Amino acid sequence: MKNILLPTDFSQNSYHAMDYAMKYFTGTKINFVVLNIQKSSEYIMDDLMTASPGTSVHEAISGDNTEKLRELVDRYKENYADEDFSFESIFDFDVFIDAIAQTVVSRKIDLIVMGTNGASGAREAVFGSNTLQVIRSIKCPVLAIPEDYRFQSPEKVMLTVIKERYPSSNAIQSLQQLFQLHDLQLHVVHITDNTITDRGTGEAEISKLFPKTNISHHYLEDIPVPMAISSFTQLMKVDMHCILVEQKSFLDRFIHGSDTSRISYSTEVPLLVIHN
């Protein structure tokens, strides 16, 4: 893992996510790309009033945000001066998801780390609207950090396997790389509608992906996915949860629950979302 994207709106939530990333990757050579995005529709009267004569609103806002980015990056450079970290700051006027997509391609991003919280509205209460857009639309691993979550050296990671749909070796690379940095235990939670008659095949698939890892397998049947995951997370006190998504409809059901169950998934630990 070489290039990590850190979107920021200069909120405490985004700072917490950035702090988590720095601490997790301590001791590793990483290039952090810090990105701030401003939409033209977000111009406010204060921006118009404070812009000096002859200066466009675009120039006024970009100058202010670029300075905030510089100060933010300088602070992290100072705090992590002993680490092999490099930093790049980008300010972009664009639609949020378009700016993310362009940066992922142009900077060859391996992982996006961002906060979970942010938007108003019942459906977006657990995951902020920007975070949901990225998870739904960007085919890049996303590590979502809950609001106010403080880094602690991870020990247990949960990988959820739905209906025995196992990740490909390419899809799981981001999780494998996270395992290389810490001595982690992997708890694989198999959630199915019916009893699995051949457990050996699935367990062998996982062992191939994590050949040097301490792995435990757990089987849950006929339990709504969000409820099963939330219960297991609390029971086993895991430090990170990884889930594989293959389509938007599943992601929506996972986060918000079905129309009948009304069960929502509220993550209390960092959530790594990978696309198969």
C-alpha positions in Angstrom: 0.0 0.0 0.0 1.6 3.2 -1.2 -1.0 6.0 -1.7 -3.7 6.8 0.7 -6.4 9.4 0.1 -7.6 11.5 3.0 -10.7 13.6 2.1 -11.2 16.4 4.6 -13.8 19.1 5.1 -11.8 20.5 8.0 -14.2 18.9 10.5 -13.2 17.1 13.7 -14.6 13.9 12.1 -12.3 14.1 9.2 -9.3 14.9 11.5 -10.1 11.8 13.6 -10.0 9.6 10.4 -6.7 11.2 9.4 -5.2 10.6 12.9 -6.3 6.9 12.7 -4.6 6.5 9.3 -1.3 8.0 10.5 -1.2 5.9 13.6 -2.2 2.7 11.8 0.5 3.0 9.2 3.3 4.1 11.5 6.6 2.5 10.4 5.5 2.3 6.8 6.4 4.3 3.7 3.2 6.0 2.7 2.2 8.9 0.5 -0.9 10.7 2.0 -3.0 12.7 -0.4 -5.1 15.2 1.5 -8.1 16.4 -0.5 -10.5 19.2 0.1 -13.4 19.7 -2.3 -15.6 22.7 -2.7 -18.8 22.9 -4.7 -19.7 26.1 -6.4 -23.2 25.8 -4.9 -21.7 26.1 -1.5 -20.7 29.8 -2.0 -22.1 31.8 1.0 -22.6 35.5 1.6 -19.5 35.7 3.8 -17.4 34.6 0.9 -18.9 37.3 -1.3 -18.5 40.0 1.3 -14.9 39.2 2.2 -13.6 38.8 -1.3 -11.3 41.8 -2.1 -12.1 44.1 -5.0 -10.9 42.5 -8.3 -10.8 39.0 -6.7 -13.3 36.4 -7.8 -15.2 34.3 -5.3 -13.4 31.2 -6.7 -10.0 32.8 -5.9 -11.1 33.9 -2.4 -12.4 30.5 -1.5 -9.5 28.6 -3.1 -7.0 30.8 -1.4 -8.6 30.3 2.0 -8.9 26.5 1.7 -5.5 26.1 0.2 -4.0 27.9 3.2 -6.0 25.6 5.6 -4.7 22.6 3.7 -1.1 23.9 3.9 -1.4 24.4 7.7 -3.0 21.0 8.2 -0.3 19.2 6.2 2.4 21.1 8.0 1.0 20.0 11.3 1.0 16.4 10.3 4.5 16.7 8.9 5.7 18.1 12.2 3.8 15.5 14.3 5.2 12.6 12.2 8.6 13.9 11.3 10.2 10.6 12.3 8.0 8.6 10.0 8.6 7.8 6.3 5.5 9.7 5.3 5.1 12.1 2.4 2.2 14.4 1.9 0.4 16.0 -1.0 -2.5 18.5 -0.6 -5.1 19.1 -3.3 -7.9 21.7 -3.4 -10.6 21.0 -6.0 -13.7 22.9 -7.2 -15.9 20.0 -8.4 -18.8 17.7 -7.7 -17.6 15.7 -4.6 -17.8 12.2 -6.1 -16.2 13.3 -9.4 -13.3 14.9 -7.6 -12.8 11.7 -5.6 -12.9 9.5 -8.7 -10.4 11.7 -10.6 -8.0 11.7 -7.7 -8.2 8.0 -7.2 -7.1 7.5 -10.8 -4.6 10.3 -11.1 -2.8 9.6 -7.9 -3.1 5.8 -8.1 -4.9 5.6 -4.8 -4.8 2.2 -2.9 -7.1 3.1 0.0 -9.5 5.9 1.0 -9.7 6.7 4.7 -12.6 8.9 5.8 -15.0 9.5 8.6 -18.5 7.9 8.7 -20.5 10.7 10.1 -21.7 13.9 8.6 -25.1 14.3 7.0 -28.6 15.0 8.2 -31.6 12.8 7.4 -32.6 9.5 8.8 -31.2 7.3 6.1 -27.8 9.1 6.2 -27.6 9.3 10.0 -25.1 6.4 10.4 -22.9 7.1 7.4 -22.6 10.6 6.1 -23.8 11.3 2.6 -20.3 11.8 1.3 -19.0 8.6 2.8 -22.0 6.7 1.3 -21.4 8.2 -2.1 -17.8 7.0 -2.0 -18.6 3.5 -0.8 -21.4 3.1 -3.4 -19.6 4.6 -6.4 -15.8 4.4 -6.1 -14.3 1.0 -6.8 -11.5 1.5 -4.3 -11.2 0.1 -0.8 -12.7 2.5 1.8 -11.8 2.5 5.5 -14.6 4.4 7.3 -13.7 5.6 10.8 -16.6 6.2 13.3 -16.9 9.6 14.8 -14.8 10.0 18.0 -13.2 6.6 17.5 -9.7 6.7 18.9 -6.9 4.5 17.5 -5.9 1.6 19.6 -3.4 -1.1 18.4 -5.7 -3.6 16.6 -5.8 -7.2 17.6 -9.0 -8.7 16.1 -10.4 -8.2 12.7 -13.8 -9.6 11.5 -14.4 -10.5 7.9 -18.1 -11.1 7.0 -18.8 -13.6 4.3 -22.4 -13.5 3.0 -23.9 -16.7 1.6 -20.5 -18.2 1.0 -19.5 -15.5 -1.5 -15.7 -15.4 -1.0 -13.5 -12.5 -2.1 -11.1 -12.8 -4.9 -7.4 -12.6 -4.3 -7.3 -9.1 -6.0 -10.2 -7.8 -3.9 -8.7 -8.8 -0.6 -5.3 -7.3 -1.2 -6.1 -4.2 1.0 -7.0 -6.3 3.9 -4.0 -8.5 3.5 -1.8 -5.5 3.5 -3.4 -4.2 6.7 -2.5 -7.6 8.3 1.1 -7.2 7.4 1.4 -4.2 9.6 0.0 -5.7 12.8 -0.2 -9.1 14.5 -3.9 -9.6 13.9 -6.4 -12.4 14.6 -9.0 -13.0 11.8 -12.5 -13.9 12.7 -14.5 -15.0 9.7 -18.3 -14.8 10.2 -20.2 -16.9 7.7 -23.8 -15.7 7.4 -26.2 -17.9 5.5 -29.9 -18.7 5.0 -29.3 -22.4 5.3 -27.0 -24.8 7.1 -23.6 -25.1 5.4 -23.0 -28.8 4.8 -19.4 -28.4 3.5 -17.6 -26.0 5.7 -14.1 -27.3 4.8 -14.2 -25.8 1.3 -14.9 -22.2 2.4 -12.4 -22.4 5.2 -9.8 -23.6 2.8 -10.5 -20.6 0.5 -9.9 -18.2 3.4 -6.7 -20.0 4.5 -5.3 -19.6 1.0 -5.8 -15.8 1.2 -4.3 -15.6 4.7 -1.7 -18.4 4.9 0.1 -17.1 8.0 -2.8 -15.8 10.0 -4.6 -17.1 13.1 -8.1 -17.7 11.8 -11.3 -18.6 13.6 -14.6 -19.4 11.7 -18.0 -18.7 13.0 -21.4 -19.7 11.4 -24.6 -17.8 11.8 -27.9 -18.9 10.1 -31.2 -17.3 9.5 -30.2 -14.0 11.2 -30.6 -10.6 9.5 -27.1 -9.5 8.4 -27.0 -6.2 10.3 -28.1 -7.8 13.5 -25.7 -10.7 13.2 -22.7 -8.3 12.5 -23.6 -5.9 15.3 -24.0 -8.7 17.9 -20.8 -10.4 16.9 -18.8 -7.2 16.9 -19.8 -6.5 20.5 -19.5 -10.1 21.6 -16.0 -10.6 20.3 -14.8 -7.0 20.8 -13.2 -6.8 17.3 -11.1 -3.8 16.4 -12.0 -3.6 12.7 -14.7 -5.1 10.4 -14.2 -5.9 6.8 -17.1 -6.6 4.4 -17.2 -7.4 0.7 -19.9 -5.7 -1.4 -20.9 -6.7 -4.9 -23.8 -4.4 -5.7 -25.5 -1.3 -4.4 -28.7 -3.0 -3.4 -26.9 -5.3 -1.0 -24.9 -2.4 0.5 -28.2 -0.5 1.1 -29.7 -3.5 2.8 -26.6 -4.0 4.9 -26.4 -0.5 6.2 -30.1 0.4 6.4 -31.9 -2.9 6.8 -34.8 -4.3 4.7 -38.1 -2.5 4.6 -39.6 -5.2 6.8 -37.0 -5.6 9.5 -36.1 -1.9 9.8 -32.7 -3.0 11.2 -29.9 -0.5 10.8 -26.2 -1.3 11.0 -24.3 1.2 13.2 -20.6 0.6 13.1 -18.7 1.1 16.3 -15.4 0.1 14.9 -13.5 1.0 11.7 -15.2 -0.5 8.6 -13.2 -1.6 5.6 -15.4 -1.9 2.5 -14.0 -3.8 -0.5 -15.6 -4.4 -3.9 -15.3 -7.8 -5.5 
